[in-house]
Amino acid sequence: MEDELAHGGGKTVFKDYIRVINDYLIPFFGKYDIASINMELLYKYSVWRDEKIKGNRKAAKVGDRYVAAVTQSTLNTHNSALNRVFDEALLRGWITNSIRPTLLNKGKKSESRGAFTDEEYKVLYTKLRTWWKTAHTQESREQRQVLREYVLFLANTGIRHGTEAINLKWKNLEYFIDKDDQRYLVINVDGKRGKREAIARQNTTDYLERLKDLNPTLKKLTLDQIIDERINTTLFVSQSGKRISSDGLRGSFRQLLRELDFETGADGRRRSLYSLRHTYATFALRDGRDIHKLALQMGTSVKMLEQFYSKLSPRMNAAEHAGIRSKQG
């Protein structure tokens, strides 16, 4: 997988598989012969993994089985990585199909990270305008400056925090002009479900202007020049020319939420950078966006959008449910 990624091939999800292999599979299974891995050992692994992920919180025991406390999505990633190991072992003749164990597949259902309300989102982006000035170190100040644009970028594109957003380069941006000569910003995303095009909201170019001005190697160029020349550098770079990490942005955002007392929403859900994606979806559905078109934009399924957001329909479409006609109608 590393070879394929290094040569421009492979899938983005390979990075997740590699991380799981290095951080989980090798530390636990590394001392075992591959042919000795059986159901009992997989149960033990599920408990160990659960403790590692959830901070020593024990998995629930149902009968003689342990039920993983990780989400179904995380469990699927772990199983896919382990299946690739078994596939390789089978190919090399180290195991046979008859002794290959069936992987555990009982995770808890994923829950959406709570979205921000209009008022909370306004407080967030207003605070970020000056929050960088209160940091105690130059590195923190520069990271907070990038965080401001990162937050606005996520909230106005619906792109996933982490591998989708942090790996974007200026060459992944392009302009599209429709038949009415309206220009749109297109973001070419290599995401969870493969490659897709996402159309950014119009004001996203303002955030990109500030981002390129932070980058010492790009500030003398115009945004149009950078996009037209397909510059092969990452978007999220500090004034010192340092690429800002996903973990760094996550940590800074968590600190901001603590200061604003926004860590948990009124619905009891914990907030994170991923909440900005949910905020994007919530606002879009509230404004009447077609759920099928929104699913394509966000690189997800209609089923997933319905699972997370259909419960918001009564309030988002209150007038329609109440039979109140719009002023235009």
N, C-alpha and C positions, 0 to 999 in steps of 0.2 A: 504493500500500500504506500509506503514511503517513497519507493522508486517511482511508482505511477504518479504520485503528487509532484515529485521533484521534476518530472519530465512533462508536466502540464496536463497529465491525464487524471484518471481516478475521479472520485466523487468527494464533495465537501465532507460528507459524513465519515469518510476515512479518517479524518483528524480526530473525530470522537472515538472511533474504534481503536485507534492507536493510543489515545489517552487511557481508555479503559484497560487495554492490554498492559500498558506500562504501570498504571496506578493501582489496578485491582487484580487482574488475572495472574500476572507474574508474581506479585508479592504473596498471593495466597496459594496458587497451584504450582509455583515454580519448583518446589521440592518434590513434586509427585511425578511419577511416570504417567504419561498421557493415557495409557491403557488402564490405569488404576482408578481413573476418575469415574465414580458411580453416583447413584442417586443420593446416597447418604452423604457423600462429600459435597455434592451440590447443595444439599440442605444446610450443611455447615457453612458453606460459602455464602449462602443467602443471608444468614444471620450475621456473619462477619462483615459483609458488604453493607448491610443495613446499619450496623453500629458505626462503620466508617463514614457513611453518608449522613446519617441522621444524628451523629454525636452521641453514640453509645445508647441510643434508644432501642430497646430490644424489639425484635420482630414478634408478631403475635403467633402463638402456636395453636393450630387447629388440628385436633386429633393428634396424629403422629407427624404432622407436617408443619413447617414454618412458612408463614405467609409474609412475603417481603413487604416492608413498609415504604419502599421507594415507589415512585409513580410508575404507571404502565409504560410511559414513554422512555424513562430511564432504564427500566427493566428490559425493554425491547432492544435498546442500544447495547446493553451488556450481553444479552443473548446473541445478538447478531455478531458481536466481536468474538464471543466464545465459539460460535458456529464456524467462523472463519478459521479458527485454530483447529477445530475438529475436521474441517474440510481438508486442511493442509495435511493433517496427520493421516487421514484416510487416503489421500493422494500418494503419500510416501509409504504407505503400507504399515504404519505404526499401530493402527487400530482397524477393526472391521466394523461394518454396519451393525452386526449383531451385538457388539458391546458398546456401541455409541449410545450414551444416555440421552433421554429426552429432557430438554431444559425446562426449568420451572418458569411459569409464565403467569404468575398471579401478583400483580402489583395493584396498588390503590389507584383509583381514577384520578387523573390530573385535575387540578383546580386552577382556575384562572387567577392571575395576580390582579388584585383590585385596581380598577381604573380610577383616574382622578376626575373629579367634577370640573366643570368650567371654572369655578372660582378657585379651586385648588391648583389647577393648571396655570392660571394667571399668576397666582402667588409664586409658583415654582419659577416660571420664566422671568418674572420681575426680580425675584431674589437673585437669580443667577447673573443678572446684569452687573452686580457689584460684589457678589459673594467672594469672588477670587481675591479681592483686595484684603480680605480679613485673614487669609492663610498666613501661617507663620514662616513658611519657607518658600523660596523662589520656585522650587519644583512643584510644591502644592498649588501655588498661585497659577502656574502655567497649566497644570492639570485641570484646575477648575475653569480656566478660560476655555479649554477644549471641551470640557463637560457641558458648558452652556450650549455650544453648537451641536454637540452630540445629542443632548436631550431634545432640542428643537428639531433636529434631523429625524430622530426616531418618531417623534410625535406627528410629523408631517409627511411621513412616507409609509409607516406601518411595517417597516423592515425590522426583522428580529435583532435584538441586542446580541452581541457576541459575534459568532463566526460570520453571520451575514453582513453586519454593519462594519465591524472593526477591520475586516480584511479588504474593504472597498478601496479601490484606487481611482485616481482622477480619470484614468482611461476607461473606467467602467461607466462614465457619464457621457451622455450625448443628447443632442437636441433633436426633436421631432417636430416637423411643421405640417399641420393638417391642410386640408383643401381650402380652409378659410384663412390661411396664413397665420394661424395662431401657433405660437411656439411653445412646446412643452419640454420639460426636463425628464429624460428617461434614465433610470438607473438599472444597469444590468447586474442582477443579483445571482450569485451562485449559492443557492440555499438548500434547505432541508429536503425539498422536493425537486431538486435539480435547478437548472438555470431558468430564470424568468425575467421579464421586464416589469418594472414598477414605475408608475408616473408619479412624480413628486408634486406636492402642492406648490402653487406659484411662488409663495414667499420663501421656499427652500433655497432659492438662489441667493437670498440675503445672507443666510447662514453660511453658505459656501463661500461667499465673498469674504466674510470675516475669517473663515478657516484658512483660506489661501493667504490672507494677509498675516496670519500667525506664523505661517511656514516661511522661514527666512529665504528659502530658495525659490519661492513662488510669488512673493509679495509684489515684485515689480511687473509681473505679467497680469493681464486681464483674465477674468474668468473664462471668457470666450476663447482666448488663446490657449489656456490650459486644457479646455475640453476639446478644442479642435485639434490640438497637437497630441492629444491622448497621452498626457504625461503619466509615466509609470511609477508614481509614488503614492503612498497611502494618504487618505484624506485627513486622518486625525493625528496631526503632528503639532508639537508645542513650539513656542517661540525659540527654544534652544535647538530646534531641529530634531527633537527626540520623538519617536513614535510612542503614543500613549497606549498602554495596554488595556485590555478589556477588564482585567482585575482592578487596575488602578481607577478606572472610571466607575466601576461598580462600588468600590470602597468610598469614593468621594460622594457618590450619589446617596449611599446609605447614611453618610454623615449629614448630608443636607436634609434628608428626610427626618433624622433625629432632631435637628435644630428647629425644623418647622412643625414637629409633632405630627408628621404625615406618615409614619411608619405603617400604621394600620388604618384602613378606611372605616367608614361607618358600617360597612357590611362585615367587618371583622377580618377581612383578608389583608395579608401582609403585602406591602408595596415593594417594588424593585424596579430596575430599569425596564424590565419586561412589561411593567404596568403601562408604559407609554404606548406599546403596541395595542394593548387592550383599550387604552384611551382613544387611540386612532380609530379602532373598529367601532367603539361605542359612539363616537361623534359622527362617524360616517353613516352608520345605521340610523341614528337619530335624524340625520339630515336627508334620509330617504334613499341612500345608495342601494342599488340592487345587490342582494346578498351573493348572487352568483358571480357578478363582476368583481365584487369586493374580495371574494375568495381567490380569484385569479391574481388580483393585485397583491394580496398578502401571502400568496404561496401556501394556502391551506385549503381545507375542504369545506364545502357548504355544511356538512354534518358537524364539523368542529365549530364553525361559527354559530350554528343553531344551538349546539350544546352549551356554549359559553354565553351567548348574547340574546337568545330568544326570550329568556326570562325578563329581559329589560324592555321588551316590546310595549307592555301596557303603559309605562310612564313616557317612553320616547314617542309614542304615538297616541298620547292621551286624547287629543282633540278628535282624532279619527275614531277611536273607540267610543268616545262620548257623543259622537254624531254632530260635532260642531263643524260647520263649514268654514273653510279658509276665507279670508277677505277677498282673495283673487277669484274664489269660486262663488 
